[in-house]
Amino acid sequence: HLHSTSHRVTIPPLIDRLEGVNRMVRERYSIPYFVAPDPTSVIECLPTCTSESNPPRYFPISQGEYNRIRSMMHYLNPAAEAGGGIAY
């Protein structure tokens, strides 16, 4: 099961109740943005998305290890700098 992230919503003040009986608040949009996932959580393919004929394409990896690998991709390898290599 996937659990949603905790969040809170408040009702705007009465002055925001606009136009008509059924309209209570202005339209709003949600844009989820997560910046600090648990580094011990594991990223893996959901069991319902795989089968013997359709195995996962990637091995499971912890969020911390994934972030470490992605961070390393931002730095050039000094030995390969002339060739534009990336340190892994």
C-alpha positions in Angstrom: 0.0 0.0 0.0 1.1 3.5 -0.7 0.6 6.0 2.1 0.1 9.7 1.4 2.3 12.3 2.9 0.8 14.3 5.8 -0.5 17.7 4.8 -2.8 20.3 6.1 -5.4 22.5 4.4 -7.1 25.5 6.0 -10.2 27.3 4.9 -9.5 30.9 3.7 -11.1 33.8 5.5 -14.7 34.7 4.7 -13.5 37.6 2.4 -12.3 34.9 -0.1 -15.8 33.5 -0.6 -16.5 34.7 -4.0 -19.5 34.9 -6.4 -22.7 32.9 -5.8 -24.1 30.5 -3.2 -22.0 27.5 -4.2 -18.7 29.2 -4.6 -16.8 29.3 -1.3 -13.1 29.8 -2.1 -10.8 30.7 -4.9 -9.5 27.9 -7.1 -6.3 26.5 -5.9 -3.7 24.1 -7.3 -1.5 21.6 -5.4 2.0 21.1 -6.5 3.7 18.4 -4.4 7.4 18.9 -3.8 9.3 16.6 -1.6 12.9 17.5 -0.6 13.9 15.2 2.2 12.9 11.5 1.6 13.9 9.0 4.2 17.4 7.8 3.1 16.7 4.3 4.3 13.6 3.9 2.2 14.0 1.5 -0.7 13.1 2.3 -4.3 12.0 -0.8 -6.2 9.5 -1.9 -8.8 6.1 -2.7 -7.4 5.3 -6.4 -7.4 2.1 -5.8 -9.4 4.2 -4.3 -12.2 6.4 -7.4 -12.8 6.1 -11.0 -13.8 8.3 -13.9 -14.9 8.0 -12.6 -18.5 8.4 -9.0 -17.4 11.1 -8.8 -14.7 12.1 -5.5 -13.1 14.7 -3.5 -15.1 16.6 -2.2 -12.1 17.7 -3.7 -8.8 16.2 -2.2 -5.6 18.3 0.7 -4.2 18.0 2.8 -1.0 17.1 6.5 -1.4 20.4 7.4 0.3 22.5 5.3 -2.2 20.5 6.7 -5.1 21.2 10.3 -4.0 24.9 9.5 -3.5 25.2 8.2 -7.0 23.2 11.1 -8.5 25.4 13.6 -6.5 28.6 12.0 -7.8 27.4 12.6 -11.4 27.8 16.3 -10.8 31.5 16.2 -10.4 34.1 15.7 -13.1 36.7 13.0 -12.6 40.1 14.8 -12.4 41.8 11.9 -14.3 39.3 12.1 -17.1 38.8 15.9 -17.1 40.4 16.4 -20.5 37.9 13.9 -22.0 34.9 15.2 -20.1 34.5 12.0 -18.0 32.3 11.8 -15.0 33.4 10.2 -11.7 31.2 7.4 -10.6 
